[in-house]
Amino acid sequence: MSAWTATARQAANLARFSSSKSTSASSSQAASLIHRRGLAGGGDHHGPPKVNFWEDPLSPSKWKEEHFVIVSVTGWGLLFYGGYKFFTGEKKDKKEEKVGEASH
């Protein structure tokens, strides 16, 4: 369907460009050469609009994709870092030396 739409747009642009060649007004020629942002607008939006994650923090299905990725990667990073710190925590020596005494 998208390829069909792109082909139709190209045909319309070609027809517009060729019709502007026959006219002698340079302003209409310049207007016909302005590039249209074909598929750069983000495409068709289906479903409910996406929101920032701080606007609805308890509904990840409504978040924007890039916010979902950032929050997910941050959460996984914290989980791995927390597990690392928990399982490799500071090893305390069994015998603690007293600060004031010198060992001989």
DRENDO-1510 file (C-alpha; in Angstrom, 1 decimal, always signed):
<recs>
REC; n; res; u; v; w
REC; 1; MET; +0.0; +0.0; +0.0 .
REC; 2; SER; +2.8; +2.4; +0.9 .
REC; 3; ALA; +4.6; +1.7; -2.4 .
REC; 4; TRP; +1.4; +2.4; -4.3 .
REC; 5; THR; +1.1; +5.7; -2.5 .
REC; 6; ALA; +4.7; +6.6; -3.2 .
REC; 7; THR; +4.2; +5.8; -6.9 .
REC; 8; ALA; +1.1; +7.9; -7.1 .
REC; 9; ARG; +2.9; +10.9; -5.4 .
REC; 10; GLN; +5.8; +10.6; -7.9 .
REC; 11; ALA; +3.4; +10.6; -10.8 .
REC; 12; ALA; +1.6; +13.6; -9.4 .
REC; 13; ASN; +4.9; +15.5; -8.9 .
REC; 14; LEU; +6.1; +14.5; -12.4 .
REC; 15; ALA; +2.8; +15.8; -13.9 .
REC; 16; ARG; +3.0; +19.0; -11.9 .
REC; 17; PHE; +6.7; +19.5; -12.9 .
REC; 18; SER; +6.0; +18.9; -16.6 .
REC; 19; SER; +3.0; +21.3; -16.6 .
REC; 20; SER; +5.0; +24.0; -15.0 .
REC; 21; LYS; +7.6; +23.8; -17.7 .
REC; 22; SER; +5.0; +24.8; -20.3 .
REC; 23; THR; +4.2; +28.0; -18.3 .
REC; 24; SER; +6.6; +30.9; -18.5 .
REC; 25; ALA; +6.0; +32.2; -14.9 .
REC; 26; SER; +9.2; +31.5; -12.9 .
REC; 27; SER; +7.3; +31.8; -9.5 .
REC; 28; SER; +5.0; +28.9; -10.4 .
REC; 29; GLN; +8.1; +26.9; -11.5 .
REC; 30; ALA; +9.8; +27.6; -8.2 .
REC; 31; ALA; +6.7; +26.6; -6.2 .
REC; 32; SER; +6.5; +23.3; -8.0 .
REC; 33; LEU; +10.1; +22.4; -7.1 .
REC; 34; ILE; +9.5; +22.7; -3.4 .
REC; 35; HIS; +10.2; +19.3; -1.9 .
REC; 36; ARG; +7.3; +17.7; +0.0 .
REC; 37; ARG; +8.2; +15.7; +3.1 .
REC; 38; GLY; +6.7; +12.5; +1.9 .
REC; 39; LEU; +7.0; +9.9; +4.7 .
REC; 40; ALA; +9.0; +12.1; +7.1 .
REC; 41; GLY; +5.9; +13.1; +9.1 .
REC; 42; GLY; +5.9; +9.9; +11.1 .
REC; 43; GLY; +3.3; +8.0; +9.2 .
REC; 44; ASP; -0.2; +7.1; +10.2 .
REC; 45; HIS; -1.0; +7.1; +13.8 .
REC; 46; HIS; -3.0; +4.1; +15.0 .
REC; 47; GLY; -4.5; +3.6; +18.4 .
REC; 48; PRO; -4.4; +6.0; +21.4 .
REC; 49; PRO; -1.9; +8.9; +21.4 .
REC; 50; LYS; +1.4; +8.2; +23.2 .
REC; 51; VAL; +2.3; +10.2; +26.3 .
REC; 52; ASN; +5.5; +11.0; +28.2 .
REC; 53; PHE; +6.3; +8.4; +30.9 .
REC; 54; TRP; +6.1; +11.0; +33.6 .
REC; 55; GLU; +2.6; +11.9; +32.6 .
REC; 56; ASP; +1.2; +8.4; +33.2 .
REC; 57; PRO; +3.9; +6.4; +35.0 .
REC; 58; LEU; +1.7; +3.3; +35.7 .
REC; 59; SER; +0.7; +2.6; +32.1 .
REC; 60; PRO; +3.8; +1.6; +30.0 .
REC; 61; SER; +1.6; +0.7; +27.1 .
REC; 62; LYS; +0.7; +4.4; +26.6 .
REC; 63; TRP; +4.3; +5.6; +26.7 .
REC; 64; LYS; +6.3; +6.9; +23.7 .
REC; 65; GLU; +8.6; +4.2; +22.4 .
REC; 66; GLU; +11.8; +6.1; +23.1 .
REC; 67; HIS; +10.7; +6.7; +26.7 .
REC; 68; PHE; +9.9; +3.1; +27.2 .
REC; 69; VAL; +13.3; +2.1; +25.9 .
REC; 70; ILE; +15.1; +4.6; +28.2 .
REC; 71; VAL; +13.1; +3.5; +31.3 .
REC; 72; SER; +13.6; -0.2; +30.5 .
REC; 73; VAL; +17.3; +0.0; +29.9 .
REC; 74; THR; +17.7; +2.1; +33.1 .
REC; 75; GLY; +15.7; -0.4; +35.1 .
REC; 76; TRP; +17.7; -3.4; +33.8 .
REC; 77; GLY; +21.0; -1.5; +34.6 .
REC; 78; LEU; +19.9; -0.8; +38.1 .
REC; 79; LEU; +18.8; -4.4; +38.6 .
REC; 80; PHE; +22.2; -5.8; +37.4 .
REC; 81; TYR; +24.1; -3.2; +39.4 .
REC; 82; GLY; +22.1; -3.9; +42.5 .
REC; 83; GLY; +22.6; -7.6; +42.1 .
REC; 84; TYR; +26.3; -7.1; +41.6 .
REC; 85; LYS; +26.6; -5.0; +44.7 .
REC; 86; PHE; +24.5; -7.4; +46.7 .
REC; 87; PHE; +26.5; -10.5; +45.8 .
REC; 88; THR; +29.9; -9.0; +45.8 .
REC; 89; GLY; +29.5; -6.6; +48.7 .
REC; 90; GLU; +32.4; -5.6; +51.0 .
REC; 91; LYS; +34.1; -8.6; +52.5 .
REC; 92; LYS; +34.6; -7.8; +56.2 .
REC; 93; ASP; +37.6; -9.4; +57.8 .
REC; 94; LYS; +36.8; -11.8; +60.7 .
REC; 95; LYS; +39.4; -10.4; +63.0 .
REC; 96; GLU; +39.3; -6.7; +63.4 .
REC; 97; GLU; +42.5; -5.0; +64.4 .
REC; 98; LYS; +42.2; -2.4; +67.1 .
REC; 99; VAL; +43.4; +1.0; +66.1 .
REC; 100; GLY; +45.6; +1.7; +69.2 .
REC; 101; GLU; +47.5; -1.5; +69.4 .
REC; 102; ALA; +50.6; -2.5; +67.5 .
REC; 103; SER; +51.0; -6.1; +66.6 .
REC; 104; HIS; +54.5; -7.7; +67.4 .
</recs>
